[in-house]
Amino acid sequence: MPEPLPVAFEPFSEEHQAFRRTVRDFCEKELAPHAREWDEKGEFPRELFRRFGDMGFLGIRHDPAWGGSGLDYWYVVAYAEELVRSRNAGVGTGMLVQGEMATPIIGDLGTDEQKREFLAPALRGEKVAALAISEPDAGSDVAAIRTTARADGDDLVVNGSKMWISNGTRADFVTLAVRTGEEGYGGISLVTFPTDAKGFSVGKKLEKVGNLSSDTAVLYFDDCRIPRRYLLGEENQGFFHILTGFQGERLVAAVTAVAASQLMLEDTMRYGQARKAFGRPVASFQVWRHRLAELLSRVEAARWLTYRAADLFNRKQVAVKEISMAKLVACDLAQDVAYDCMQLHGGMGYVTETDVARAWRDVRLLPIAGGTSEIMKEIISKAVGL
Ligand SMILES: Cc1cc2nc3c(=O)[nH]c(=O)nc-3n(C[C@H](O)[C@H](O)[C@H](O)COP(=O)(O)OP(=O)(O)OC[C@H]3O[C@@H](n4cnc5c(N)ncnc54)[C@H](O)[C@@H]3O)c2cc1C
């Protein structure tokens, strides 16, 4: 008798799918109609944080004790997949930074006081959160950060600057990486930093290629005093905490890349069937049918690689290699998808009122932020012993 086939792996239950429909509905009806307007303005309304908080989207996997929903990671996957249907990558970035990047570290490492002061209001969308690790001279090389936090009595005195910080112009607090000890990775700590601290300033909002409605800023710290009890986790262990935090950030980037690719392809198939040239739909030319078939297959492969990483992450298994692979494959693939989808749209693909044109700009960020594709290859090659 042959071995019975394993039960098919279906990550989404009825409850997950019901939640997915709620997110999709909200994104399509309440966000997408404003997508262009917010891009042109270079900002989405701050009230959206409150709205997302009220809907429970900012605390999906967070502890209910602090206002989260305590759900599993597949709800986050469904949420991030549907968020691309807002048609506004800046909103996606802002909200994912808030719920999935700047705050999980506080949930994992923070004291009750930090959770009360920073985490709970962030999950409600009352306080805006940012995660500040990168600096003008240190992006990929996190161990080279130079912003210092010097102990002075019961305080820490912070000096330095941070670069490319999402939610940076309107953050009420920052989950901040600082140097508290020796040079290199062994001297880094994380702190919760309230932006009303004296000496803090926002340098400028950066003009970007895409993600236009997300505010990305340079932050300055000039003799800013914060209480020492705002340290997150153990002093000088920040590098390891950051690497742990990166896993969720990179996984959600992979999920976003797959979902954005899928949406671009759906739009393109629709356009290519309606648009005629030489008496037939442009998508009916074999060159395009084959190109779309190829891309749909690659997206499906990237999706299941990403789901494999999400499954490990959900079960709290070590998934550094799988998450890095998923981020690399999905974010690089989104570039090919965006290029071809724009090409099939012809002239309309170059006009910014077309969704695919804005998606082409927006997905370019994916292989850069949160660890570049080159860094993903470094991690993967080390993980397999190369
Ligand atoms: C829109 C946007 C939003 C962002 N949001 C945030 C945020 O909220 N918080 C935050 O902390 N940061 C944020 N970042 C920063 C982002 O994470 C960094 O830009 C990214 O990690 C790359 O760092 P870098 O720009 O310093 O590039 P560099 O490290 O200077 O790298 C430049 C090039 O060299 C390559 N390279 C570097 N090291 C190696 C190596 N060892 N082997 C091979 N190639 C290598 C890189 O892959 C890249 O191609 C954001 C960036 C952008 C653009």
PDBQT file of the ligand as one rigid body, heavy atoms in Angstrom, charges set to zero:
ROOT
HETATM    1  C1  LIG A 401      11.705  54.631   1.526  1.00  0.00    +0.000 C 
HETATM    2  C2  LIG A 401      12.621  54.044   2.553  1.00  0.00    +0.000 A 
HETATM    3  C3  LIG A 401      12.118  53.784   3.820  1.00  0.00    +0.000 A 
HETATM    4  C4  LIG A 401      12.980  53.282   4.813  1.00  0.00    +0.000 A 
HETATM    5  N1  LIG A 401      12.502  53.123   6.086  1.00  0.00    +0.000 NA
HETATM    6  C5  LIG A 401      13.356  52.844   7.091  1.00  0.00    +0.000 A 
HETATM    7  C6  LIG A 401      12.926  52.864   8.436  1.00  0.00    +0.000 A 
HETATM    8  O1  LIG A 401      11.744  53.094   8.727  1.00  0.00    +0.000 OA
HETATM    9  N2  LIG A 401      13.832  52.618   9.415  1.00  0.00    +0.000 N 
HETATM   10  C7  LIG A 401      15.149  52.359   9.141  1.00  0.00    +0.000 A 
HETATM   11  O2  LIG A 401      15.912  52.131  10.077  1.00  0.00    +0.000 OA
HETATM   12  N3  LIG A 401      15.592  52.343   7.861  1.00  0.00    +0.000 NA
HETATM   13  C8  LIG A 401      14.734  52.581   6.830  1.00  0.00    +0.000 A 
HETATM   14  N4  LIG A 401      15.180  52.584   5.526  1.00  0.00    +0.000 N 
HETATM   15  C9  LIG A 401      16.582  52.330   5.263  1.00  0.00    +0.000 C 
HETATM   16  C10 LIG A 401      16.847  51.011   4.536  1.00  0.00    +0.000 C 
HETATM   17  O3  LIG A 401      16.627  49.926   5.381  1.00  0.00    +0.000 OA
HETATM   18  C11 LIG A 401      18.296  51.070   3.997  1.00  0.00    +0.000 C 
HETATM   19  O4  LIG A 401      18.290  52.034   2.960  1.00  0.00    +0.000 OA
HETATM   20  C12 LIG A 401      18.778  49.739   3.498  1.00  0.00    +0.000 C 
HETATM   21  O5  LIG A 401      18.972  48.863   4.569  1.00  0.00    +0.000 OA
HETATM   22  C13 LIG A 401      20.099  49.866   2.720  1.00  0.00    +0.000 C 
HETATM   23  O6  LIG A 401      21.034  50.602   3.428  1.00  0.00    +0.000 OA
HETATM   24  P1  LIG A 401      21.808  51.823   2.713  1.00  0.00    +0.000 P 
HETATM   25  O7  LIG A 401      20.810  52.654   2.050  1.00  0.00    +0.000 OA
HETATM   26  O8  LIG A 401      22.731  52.437   3.695  1.00  0.00    +0.000 OA
HETATM   27  O9  LIG A 401      22.677  51.126   1.588  1.00  0.00    +0.000 OA
HETATM   28  P2  LIG A 401      24.219  50.717   1.712  1.00  0.00    +0.000 P 
HETATM   29  O10 LIG A 401      24.397  49.853   2.900  1.00  0.00    +0.000 OA
HETATM   30  O11 LIG A 401      25.037  51.928   1.594  1.00  0.00    +0.000 OA
HETATM   31  O12 LIG A 401      24.381  49.847   0.420  1.00  0.00    +0.000 OA
HETATM   32  C14 LIG A 401      24.572  50.391  -0.877  1.00  0.00    +0.000 C 
HETATM   33  C15 LIG A 401      24.671  49.245  -1.873  1.00  0.00    +0.000 C 
HETATM   34  O13 LIG A 401      25.758  48.387  -1.513  1.00  0.00    +0.000 OA
HETATM   35  C16 LIG A 401      25.280  47.075  -1.336  1.00  0.00    +0.000 C 
HETATM   36  N5  LIG A 401      26.001  46.408  -0.251  1.00  0.00    +0.000 N 
HETATM   37  C17 LIG A 401      26.202  46.836   1.014  1.00  0.00    +0.000 A 
HETATM   38  N6  LIG A 401      26.854  45.915   1.729  1.00  0.00    +0.000 NA
HETATM   39  C18 LIG A 401      27.084  44.872   0.895  1.00  0.00    +0.000 A 
HETATM   40  C19 LIG A 401      27.713  43.601   1.030  1.00  0.00    +0.000 A 
HETATM   41  N7  LIG A 401      28.221  43.188   2.201  1.00  0.00    +0.000 N 
HETATM   42  N8  LIG A 401      27.765  42.786  -0.041  1.00  0.00    +0.000 NA
HETATM   43  C20 LIG A 401      27.233  43.179  -1.233  1.00  0.00    +0.000 A 
HETATM   44  N9  LIG A 401      26.617  44.363  -1.428  1.00  0.00    +0.000 NA
HETATM   45  C21 LIG A 401      26.531  45.188  -0.371  1.00  0.00    +0.000 A 
HETATM   46  C22 LIG A 401      23.813  47.215  -0.981  1.00  0.00    +0.000 C 
HETATM   47  O14 LIG A 401      23.096  46.040  -1.255  1.00  0.00    +0.000 OA
HETATM   48  C23 LIG A 401      23.413  48.371  -1.873  1.00  0.00    +0.000 C 
HETATM   49  O15 LIG A 401      23.163  47.909  -3.153  1.00  0.00    +0.000 OA
HETATM   50  C24 LIG A 401      14.331  53.007   4.513  1.00  0.00    +0.000 A 
HETATM   51  C25 LIG A 401      14.814  53.243   3.217  1.00  0.00    +0.000 A 
HETATM   52  C26 LIG A 401      13.981  53.772   2.252  1.00  0.00    +0.000 A 
HETATM   53  C27 LIG A 401      14.540  54.050   0.887  1.00  0.00    +0.000 C 
ENDROOT
TORSDOF 0
